Amino acid sequence: MVNRKWSLGNMIVVAAAIFSLAMFAEAASTYSIVRNFSSKSGDIPYGGLLMDQAGNLYGANSSGGTGNWGTIFELTPSGQGGWTYNEIYDCGKLNDCSVPVGSLVMDAAGDLYGVTYFGNVFELMPSGSGVWTGRVIHTFSGGSDGSAPSPVVLDAAGNLYGVNATGGQDNLGYVFELTSSIGGWSLVHLHDFTGSDGAETTNTAGGQVAGLVWDSVGNLYGTTGLGGSGSKCQGGCGLIFELSNGSGTWKETVLHDFNESDGANPDAALTIDAAGNLYGTTTSGGTKGLGVVFKMSQSSGKWSGQVLHDFTGMHLDGAYPNTTLIMDTAGNLYGATESGGGDLQSCQVMNDFGCGTAFELSPNGTQWKITILHAFTGRKDGGFPGGVVRDASGNLYGAAQAGGANAGGVLFKIVP
């Protein structure tokens, strides 16, 4: 199940190209396959991976397993570079996590939380014997409740936060909180989007919308794929917002409206650095309509944006980035694109060819240099990567939805 949410048929190609702040470099990285997924134990991994403090990897297969409803998996390092694969939960047995999508999150007790294509938010709990049990903690039932939640994030108290693509007072989506109590979990709308302050749309139901990220003082930051003041995109080009909590009341502040030339239709959670700067991607916009990587920084209370890389299709630099970026201690960014790359025959995504790339962006004075770490072919090496995570040694891991030995996707490793 590959997300093809944003159509470029109604996008306007920018005639006046903005100045590119990026340089291009070829990769000197090593790419290898950690796992070939198959329908028996789960395939088509949808969303990014989660790495815990011990270096174990967790993810969700949106297909395979009992009834073809998907599985939740764990990979544990087994020494000398090897990995042990464990199917920790079969989502088809109890239908509590059927067709899981998006990345997982883990609380302090080791419980996992995720969302499904059908609107369930689920929890998986490990036991000492290695058996996991699952339960549904909320089902989004449509209407004002919505039906297409983003991946969730946790606060220190164990409450869950996310964005729904539908529902709310104008059916343009909303930011929600799920709080746990003795009687179960309660849903609270923190902010309902109205259009000018952001919007999702009903035709994204079943797709994946961007989740949220915390700053160090408890503010939430996110993006909407539509809405805002950008007039060059039908329904708006999307925006970046902040939600701050004042004595229990949450207030939204729009930090930036995309205008297509600086990007449009963001579709991934933001990344925040130690200084409070925000980094992210847009799935379209830029000089060729193929998306951008951006940075937002604050000075004297005002936010300003900078395009770090404009995906143009030149040098096989990728297209349509729709995954969350990660940052290392040196300030380098790592991410993935859904399309573009070296193979122009195996895959087509909207108006571009190629099966996706994994890339690195490195600061170089006032410019940023992009390095393509791997260009996917859609064959044995996989296709349509879902982002990357980084271990303590600097190795990158990710899952690709297509290709591989069993045509069910792969889990890969990149040594930059």
Phi, psi and omega in degrees: 000102184255127183288124176236053194292316191262122176270136179265003183299332182253016177269146178262125177289129184291126183280319180266107185289137175280158182293128181280131180257018185236150171245163185242142176221148175280156184274151170236037186263166178247128182247135177213159179264127176269323184208132168263119182281151178220159185295334183297313182252007178115138179213182184055067179295123186246116179105178183278172178267158172246131175245125179274180185293338179273357180089009175283147180252139178231145179199179184234129170264128184276357181216175180082181183075191181299125178069007181064034183261000176102167181217161171250134186232160175227139170240126181246136177299134182247014179091148179055035176082001181273165181223145174251125182267132177231125170277103187274343179201132176262111188288345180277346186287320181239359180060024180273338177228035184300129183055067177290141180224149177085175183279159179263164175225147183240137177268182185295337179274356182090006175286145178254145177231143179202182181230163182238164176303329185268003173098012175275143164254126186236161176232136174243130186239125180279153173246169180295338181272002180089001178269134178256140174245150184234157174205153174271127179259341172198141173243119175284121194259008181091183183063221180292341179285339180080178184208001186223078183283152172283170165303152185256158172238158182252151166256180185295336181271358180090009175282153183250144181225144178195187180235135176259134182289338182230177179084189186087178187294332180244012183056033177251012179094168181198162174266134184234161172232137171246118182249141182265139175215178182300325182276357181130204183251140181244138179264132176232133173277117177275326177200128175261125181285144183240358180119292180292332179260018179119156179196143161257200180203155184296336181280002171266358180303130184090346173271192181240126175257162185291138174276197188243166174220144179268149165261183188286347182247011173095014173272147177257140177234144179200181178230157168239144182286338180228185178082183182088189186264357180296118187266354184273356180240138177294123182084004182094154184268359182092171185203174174246135182228160174237139172242121179244143185258116177244101179055042176092352178253126183265134180241132177266139173233126176280121182268330182199135171257122177288145184237018181082312179295329177259017180116162179201151173059061175297143189222019181216154178296154179279161172243139182238135180264180185295336180272357180090007175286147181252140178230144180193185181228157169239146184281344179212188184083183188086186188295328181248004181076017186256006176101166182218164163252133185230163174230138174242128180231155185243135176218126180053039176081359181248139180261141176224152184246156178217132174276117180274326176208136178249112181287123187240351186086345177284149180058020178056042188278003178097172182202150176060060176293125183222029178234158181290139177280155169236158183230138175268180185291342178272358180090009176281144179254145177229142180196191182216154173245151181283333184225186182078184181107198191278334185260116183257012183246324191282329189226145170225128177238112181053243186261013183229157180250157180117155187259010176107166180221158163248133188225162172236137173244124184241132176292137180218081187070234178272355180253168175233136181256129176262135175238125177276113182280327175199136173253118185282147181253347184083000180258233185296335181274358178094176178201154181062068181292149182253035179095176183224155168238166187230133178269181185293339179269359179091005177283146180254142177229145178200173178236138177246139190284336188234172176075197184091175184297332181249010180060025180244014181098168183220158165251127189238163176231136176235126172259104185299000000 
